[in-house]
Amino acid sequence: IQLLSSLVEIPSITGTEAEVILPDFVVEQLSDLQYFKENPHHLQKNPTGDGRFFVTALVKKRDSTKNTVILVSHFDVVDVQDYGVWKEDAFNPKKLTSMFYS
């Protein structure tokens, strides 16, 4: 839950500087995993050609296998104007959640 909260706390609205730094955060988090410490070439930050980046990460099984799992994701964040009075806390999951219940 902490990692998810940390991701939500980055106000990476499409077209902002935070959108450009979010892949750095993802790479930083994955780099802490032992597999990527041993296989850093399997973790890459790739340019999209417009100043943004996407992350690719490959985890290979030690033994040969015919089975493969591919997970694909992307991230884009819409503006928070629709949050109205809650927009100031849109990137603060704990506070926003408590506001829902109060």
C-alpha positions as a LaTeX table, in Angstrom:
\begin{tabular}{lrrr}
\hline
Residue & $x$ (\AA) & $y$ (\AA) & $z$ (\AA) \\
\hline
Ile1 & 0.00 & 0.00 & 0.00 \\
Gln2 & 2.90 & 2.35 & 0.74 \\
Leu3 & 4.29 & 1.99 & $-2.79$ \\
Leu4 & 0.87 & 2.64 & $-4.32$ \\
Ser5 & 0.41 & 5.69 & $-2.11$ \\
Ser6 & 3.85 & 6.97 & $-3.12$ \\
Leu7 & 2.92 & 6.61 & $-6.79$ \\
Val8 & $-0.38$ & 8.45 & $-6.28$ \\
Glu9 & 1.41 & 11.27 & $-4.44$ \\
Ile10 & 3.33 & 12.18 & $-7.61$ \\
Pro11 & 1.10 & 14.73 & $-9.39$ \\
Ser12 & 2.01 & 13.36 & $-12.81$ \\
Ile13 & $-0.76$ & 15.05 & $-14.78$ \\
Thr14 & $-0.26$ & 14.59 & $-18.52$ \\
Gly15 & 1.94 & 17.32 & $-19.95$ \\
Thr16 & 3.58 & 18.31 & $-16.65$ \\
Glu17 & 7.15 & 17.94 & $-15.42$ \\
Ala18 & 5.94 & 15.38 & $-12.86$ \\
Glu19 & 4.81 & 13.14 & $-15.72$ \\
Val20 & 8.39 & 13.17 & $-16.98$ \\
Ile21 & 9.86 & 12.22 & $-13.59$ \\
Leu22 & 7.39 & 9.44 & $-12.76$ \\
Pro23 & 9.32 & 6.86 & $-14.82$ \\
Asp24 & 12.43 & 7.73 & $-12.77$ \\
Phe25 & 10.51 & 6.86 & $-9.62$ \\
Val26 & 9.32 & 3.56 & $-11.10$ \\
Val27 & 12.87 & 2.66 & $-12.17$ \\
Glu28 & 14.19 & 3.63 & $-8.73$ \\
Gln29 & 11.66 & 1.38 & $-7.00$ \\
Leu30 & 12.31 & $-1.59$ & $-9.29$ \\
Ser31 & 16.08 & $-1.10$ & $-9.01$ \\
Asp32 & 15.81 & $-1.88$ & $-5.31$ \\
Leu33 & 14.64 & $-5.42$ & $-6.09$ \\
Gln34 & 17.38 & $-8.03$ & $-5.91$ \\
Tyr35 & 16.62 & $-9.38$ & $-9.39$ \\
Phe36 & 17.27 & $-6.00$ & $-11.01$ \\
Lys37 & 20.38 & $-5.47$ & $-8.90$ \\
Glu38 & 21.69 & $-8.68$ & $-10.47$ \\
Asn39 & 20.24 & $-7.93$ & $-13.93$ \\
Pro40 & 20.22 & $-4.14$ & $-14.34$ \\
His41 & 20.14 & $-4.46$ & $-18.14$ \\
His42 & 16.64 & $-5.94$ & $-17.84$ \\
Leu43 & 15.31 & $-2.62$ & $-16.54$ \\
Gln44 & 15.20 & 0.32 & $-18.92$ \\
Lys45 & 13.76 & 3.80 & $-19.21$ \\
Asn46 & 12.93 & 4.44 & $-22.87$ \\
Pro47 & 12.15 & 7.75 & $-24.60$ \\
Thr48 & 8.81 & 8.16 & $-26.35$ \\
Gly49 & 10.20 & 10.85 & $-28.66$ \\
Asp50 & 8.23 & 13.71 & $-27.16$ \\
Gly51 & 10.21 & 14.31 & $-23.98$ \\
Arg52 & 8.43 & 11.61 & $-22.00$ \\
Phe53 & 9.54 & 8.10 & $-21.11$ \\
Phe54 & 8.18 & 4.61 & $-20.53$ \\
Val55 & 9.67 & 1.81 & $-18.48$ \\
Thr56 & 10.37 & $-1.75$ & $-19.56$ \\
Ala57 & 11.30 & $-4.49$ & $-17.11$ \\
Leu58 & 12.05 & $-8.11$ & $-17.93$ \\
Val59 & 12.20 & $-10.89$ & $-15.36$ \\
Lys60 & 13.52 & $-14.13$ & $-16.79$ \\
Lys61 & 13.02 & $-17.49$ & $-15.19$ \\
Arg62 & 16.26 & $-19.35$ & $-14.55$ \\
Asp63 & 15.05 & $-22.49$ & $-16.32$ \\
Ser64 & 13.85 & $-22.63$ & $-19.91$ \\
Thr65 & 10.07 & $-22.56$ & $-20.26$ \\
Lys66 & 7.46 & $-22.33$ & $-23.00$ \\
Asn67 & 5.18 & $-20.28$ & $-20.76$ \\
Thr68 & 5.51 & $-16.51$ & $-20.74$ \\
Val69 & 3.67 & $-13.83$ & $-18.81$ \\
Ile70 & 3.68 & $-10.31$ & $-20.23$ \\
Leu71 & 2.35 & $-7.41$ & $-18.20$ \\
Val72 & 1.77 & $-4.15$ & $-20.02$ \\
Ser73 & 0.89 & $-0.90$ & $-18.37$ \\
His74 & 0.90 & 2.80 & $-19.03$ \\
Phe75 & 0.36 & 5.82 & $-16.91$ \\
Asp76 & $-1.34$ & 9.06 & $-17.64$ \\
Val77 & $-3.13$ & 11.25 & $-15.17$ \\
Val78 & $-6.01$ & 13.54 & $-16.01$ \\
Asp79 & $-6.34$ & 16.98 & $-14.48$ \\
Val80 & $-7.88$ & 17.11 & $-11.00$ \\
Gln81 & $-10.23$ & 20.05 & $-11.63$ \\
Asp82 & $-13.21$ & 17.67 & $-11.42$ \\
Tyr83 & $-12.34$ & 17.05 & $-7.76$ \\
Gly84 & $-13.70$ & 20.50 & $-6.93$ \\
Val85 & $-13.03$ & 21.36 & $-3.29$ \\
Trp86 & $-11.01$ & 18.15 & $-2.92$ \\
Lys87 & $-8.55$ & 18.95 & $-5.73$ \\
Glu88 & $-5.93$ & 20.29 & $-3.30$ \\
Asp89 & $-5.74$ & 16.81 & $-1.78$ \\
Ala90 & $-6.12$ & 14.77 & $-4.97$ \\
Phe91 & $-2.55$ & 13.48 & $-4.63$ \\
Asn92 & $-2.73$ & 12.81 & $-0.90$ \\
Pro93 & $-4.43$ & 9.40 & $-0.68$ \\
Lys94 & $-4.59$ & 9.21 & 3.11 \\
Lys95 & $-6.10$ & 12.66 & 3.54 \\
Leu96 & $-8.45$ & 12.23 & 0.59 \\
Thr97 & $-9.69$ & 8.90 & 1.93 \\
Ser98 & $-10.32$ & 10.41 & 5.35 \\
Met99 & $-12.27$ & 13.24 & 3.69 \\
Phe100 & $-14.52$ & 10.67 & 1.98 \\
Tyr101 & $-15.43$ & 9.19 & 5.34 \\
Ser102 & $-15.91$ & 12.42 & 7.27 \\
\hline
\end{tabular}
